[in-house]
Amino acid sequence: MNDADACSLAQGLQSLGLGATNAPVEADVVILVTCVVRQSAEDQVVGRLSSLKTLKRQQPRAAILVLGCFVGDDVALRVQYPFVDAFFRPSDVTGVLSWVNEHTSPKHKETASGPAKSLVRGQARVCASVPVSYGCSHHCTYCIVRLRRGPQRSRPLAEIVADVQEQARCGAQDVTLLGQNVDAYGQDLERPAPDLADVLTAVHELPGLQRVRFLTSHPAHISGKLIATVRHLPRVCPHFELPVQSGDDDVLRRMARGYTAEEYRALVASLRQHIPHCSIATDVIVGFPGETEKQFQSTYDLLEELRLDTVHIAKYSQRPDTPAARLSDDVSPADKERRRKILDEQQARIAGEINGRFVGRRLEVLVEGRKGQRWRGRTVNNKLVFFEADENLEGQLACVEITWAGPWSLVGKLSQLPSEIRA
């Protein structure tokens, strides 16, 4: 979601006559897009603000703006960070652009030597993200997102389609539809309302697109209609981001997740039954308040049984004003780190075994760009692939024969050129 906001900002700033720079000291406008979903993320925000304070002393005319979930109590933030020119709530791209338009003088917007520079991340040419909703109406006890981003607000279907169409017109081949709880899209709209399956169907036939993805799913909201839609639409990638968070029912209840471990098992089984070639990623929190060794073992056992493609592991960190913050954070930092390492080692083994099955096979890869001397891209199942080629293949489909597999990526050699694939 933050990447999508940054790309929208980049486009908007360019329309105001500002261009990007990688050097903060050159910038007329510096925009920090922030996340505080975990303490480590918030610590990074605070550290970056510290460096921007130094920049402000060196370049007092540079505007420093902060956008995102870090922005809670505006008054307190202004007192704590007086060198920041303005704070904006999550995804308030319009507010940022209005501020820049009002406070940046014309001579800075367009100078004799060219456009003024703003420190923003440029929009990816091959891959893009389009939000289908903002906020979340779930009440997971550990999560600060609803408090900072508000309840779910689904965007009109026509607006989403227009945004995807524009991204495709600008060269995007792979578009990801975003929602904090993407499967719940439309539940807050007046009935009859479209759902996520309807959105996927609407954008599937747009010219220029090779692939459509979506994230993040909630186990309590994936419907049979959605599964059937993913199965039958060839451009929709058969990949699910499906957070489980814990394999113990009591921990799930304290997290207010709204499902049991057995229900999660049944959902994974259903996905694999109807879409046998799908890949599934999940999120897990270790060290949630009150988590015992036995409850942690239940999570380990569930992951061992399901053998998912990717597991994102986070150590629980207390978020202010969340219901879980009233619980005793009674799992020691050492135990949290030990549990994280156990799951990390487990998943490295499982993912290595899953990916090892691709060695010797030819996979279709959408090339996203270069990393060092190699091209990088992803399969429809979200497998990261690296390979060498002399041709410029960015934004094209390549057939790659896999020669090596690790837990996190695959390496191969170019087997067919894009023209040969299309033939």
N, C-alpha and C positions, 0 to 999 in steps of 0.2 A: 504493500500500500504506500509506503514511503517512497519507493522507487517510482511508482506511478505519479505521486505528487511532484517529485523532483522533475520528472520528464514534462509534466504539464507546466511547471514553472519555467523550465527551459524554453518551451515553445512560446509561452506568454512573454517572457523577457525578450526573446528574439523579436517578437512583434512590436516591442517597445523600442527596438533599436539597440539592444544590449547583446553582446556576444560573450561566450564563455572563456574563462582563463583558468589555468591550473595553479596559478601563483596568487595566493591571497593578497600579497602586498600590492598587486596590480589592480585589485578589484575595487569598483565603485560600490558594489552591493555584494554582501556576503550573506547567504541564507543557510541556516543550519536546520536540517530536517531531522526531527528527533524521535526516539523511541525510548520508552521506559518500562517495557513489558517485563524486564528482569532488572535486578539491581546492577548487574554488570553493564547493561545498556545505559542506564542512567549515569553510572560512573563515567562512561565514555563521553556522554553529553557534557557533564560537568568539566571534564578534562579539556574538551574542545573549547568550551566557553572560556576557560582560563587562558588558552592560547589566543583566542580572539580578543580578550582584554588587552593583551600586549599589542596586537595588531591595531586596536583602536587608538592606543597611545601613539603609535607610529604614524597612523593614517586617520586622524580624527574626522576627516570628511567622508570616510567610507561608512556606508550604512550597514549595520549588523542587524539581521532579522532572525527570529527563532520561530519555527513552525513545528507543530506536532504534539505528541502526547506528553512531552515535558511541560507543556503550558497548561497549568492548572489554575493556581491562584495568581492572577495577573498582578495584583497589587504587591504581593510578597516578592514576586519575581523582579518587578521593577526596582524594588528596594535592594534586593540581593545582587542584581546585575544592572546597575545604572548605565553601563556603557552600551547595552543593547537598545537599539532605537525603537523596536516594536516587537510584540509577541502576538502570535496567531494560533488559534485553535487548530486541531488536527484537520487536514485536508482543506483548509481555508485558502486555497490557491487564489481565488478571486480577490480576497482581502489583501493578500501580499502584493498582487499585481496592481491593485488600486493604489496601495501605499507607495509603491515604487513610482507609478505614473505621476502621483501628486508631488512626491518629495524629491524626485530626480530632475534636475534642471535640463532643459533642452540641449544645452551645450555639452552636457555629459552624455546624453542619449545618442547624439550623433556629432562626432567631432570631425575636424577636417581630415584627420588621418584614418577615419573609419569609426565603426560603432564602439561605444564605451564597453567595458568588459564587466561581466558579472560572474561570480564564482558559483557555477551550477554544474550539475552533471548533465552531459549531453544525452539526448534520446537515443536509445539503441536502434540501429537501422533494421535489424533482423527480428528482434523480439520486442514486444511491447505489452503493457498491462493496461487493462481498462476496468475500473471499479464498477460493479453492478449494484453495490450497496455500501453504505457507510454505517459504522457503529455496530452494536450487537445487543440483542435483547435477552441473551442468556445471562445467568447470574452465577457463573462459576466462582467459587468463593476466593480463589487465589488471584483472579484476573482483574487488572486495573483498566482494561480497554473500555469496558462499558462506562466507567466513571469518567474517562477522559474523552471518549468519542461519542458517548450518548447511545440511545437505543437505535435499533436497526432502522435505516431509512433507505428503502429500495428505490433505485432510479427508474424512470419510465423506460419501457422497452425500446421505444423509438430513439430515445436519447443514447442508449447503450449501443444500438446498431449503428447510429450515425458516428459515434466515437470510434468503433471498431473499423468502420468503413474508411474513416479519415486516417487511422493508423495504417491500414492496408495501402491506401493511396500514397502515403509517405514512404512505403517500402517495407513495412513490417510483414513478415511471413508467418510468424508465430505470435498469437495473441492469447494472453492469459486473462480470464475473467476473475475479478477479485471480490471477495467478501469476507469479512471476519467469520461469518457463518454462511458460506456461499449457497448451501443447499436450502437455506431458509428464505432465499430471495422471493419477494412477492407476498410473503405472509403478512406484511404490514400494509399492503395496498388494498384498495377497495375491491371487493369481489364483484364479478369474477376477475381474477388477476393472473398474469402469467407466472410461471415458475421457472426454475433454472433450466429445466429441459426445454421449455419454450424459447429461452434465450439462446441456448446452444443451437437449436433448430434454426432460429432466425439469422444467426451470424454465420452458420455453416456454409451457405452458398455464396457469401460475398466474394467477389472476384479478387484475386491476388493473394488470398490466404492459403497457406499450406496446412497449418495446424491451429487447433483451438484447445486451450487448457483451462482449468478452473481450480481454484483453491480459496479458502480452506474448508473442507467438509466437516460436518459434525455427525457422529454415528447415529444420533437420534433423528436425523432429518433426511438421510438418503432414501429416496423412494424407488419403488419398482419402475416407475416411469423414467426416472433419471438413468437408472442402470440400463434400461432398454434403449434409451436415446444414445448413450455412450456406445453401446454395442453396435448400433445400426448406422451411426454417422461416421464415415471413414476419416474425416478430418478432425474429429474430436479425439484427443489422445486418451488412450485407456490407462490413465494414471490417476490415482486417488491419494490425496493428502488427508489422512484420516486419523487424527489424534486420539490415542487411547488414554494417555496420561498415567494410568495405573492399571495393574492387573488384579487388584484386590477390591472387592465390592464395598467394604467398609470405607476404604480410602476414597473410592469413587463417590460414595454417598456424602462424605464430608467435603468433597470438592464440588458437590451439586452438579455432577456431570449428566445425570438423567438416564443412565443405562448401566447394565451390569457387565461383568467380564464375559459371561456366557452370551449375552446379546451381541457384544462386539465380535466374539468368535463366529456367531451365526451370520453376522453381516459380512465378514471377510469370506466365509464359505460361500455365501450367495454371490458375491462379486466374482469369485473365482469360478463358480459354476456357470454363470451367465457370460463372463468375459474371461476365458481361461488364460489369455495372454496379458492380462492387466498387471500393472505393478502397483504396489501399495507402500506408502510412506506413513510414518506415524510420529507422534511426539510423546515423550514420557517425562514426567517430573519425579525425581527421586528426593527423598527427605521431606515430603510433605508432613506438616505437624502431626505427630502421633504415629507415623509410619514405623512399624516394627520390622525386625528382621524377617519374620514370617511373611508379613505383607509384602515386603520387598521381594522375597523369594517367589511370591505369586506373580509378580510382574515379570521376573526373570523367566519363570516357567511358561507364561503366556507367550512371550516373545520367542522362546525356544520352540514352542509348538507351532506358532503361526508363520515363522520365518518370513518376515516382511523385508521388502527391498531396502528400505532406509528407516533408521530410527534416530530422530533428533532428541538428544538427551539434555535435560536442564536440571540443575540443582535448584530446589525450591528457594526462592528469596522472597521475603515478606514485602508486600506492596502496601503502602499506606492507604487506610480507609477501606480496604477490602475486608469482607467477613473473616477470612483466614488470618488476618492480622490480629484478630482478637484471640486466636489460639496460641498456645505456647509453642514457639519454634524450638522444639525439644530434640531434634535430631542434630547432632554436633556437625560442625563443618567438616571434620575429618571423616565421619561416617557418610555424609553426603558425597564427598569426593570419592570415597572407596566404592560406594554403590554406583556412582557414575562410571568409574573406570571398569567395573565388572560388566556393566551393560555395554559399554563401548567396546570392550574386548569381545564380548559375545557377538555383537552386531558385526564387527569387523570379520569375524569367522564366518557368520551366516552370509553376509553380503559377498564375501570372497567366493564362497561356494556357489551362490546364485549366479554371480557374474562369470564364474569359471565356465559355465555351460555355454557361454557365447563364443568361446575361443574356437576358431575355425569356421564360424558362421559369418555370413554377409549381412550387414545391417544398413538400413537406410538412415542417414544422418543429415539433419538440417544444419548446415554450417553457419555458426554464429559469428565467427571471427578468428583471429589468431591469438595464440598465447605462446610467446617466444617464437620458436621456429616452426611450430606445429599449428595446424588448424584444429579448432575445437567446435563441437556441436553436440546435439542430443538426439537420441532416438525418440520414437513416439512414447516409449515407456520411461522417458526421462533419464536414460543412461547417458552419462557424459563420456564422449569419445574423442580421442586425440589421434591425429594422423598427419602425415607429411604429404605435400603435393606442391608442385611448382605453379599450377594454375591459381588464379584468384577465384575461389569458390564461395566467397562470403554471400550468404543469402540463398544458396543453392542446395539442392538435395544431392548427396553423394552416397554411393554404395561403398561401404568400407568393410574389408575382411578383418575380423578381430584376431590379433596375434598374441595379445596379453590381456589379462584381466586382474584387477585388484578390487578391493572392497569399495572403493570410491569412484573409480573410473576404468575405462577400457582404452586400449591402444590398438591401432590397426593400420592397414595399408589400403590405399585407394584401389578399389577393384573395378569400378566403373565410373565414368564421367557422368555428370548430370544429363547430358544429351542422350547417353546410352540408356540411362534409367527410363527417361520419358519415352524412348523409342520402344 
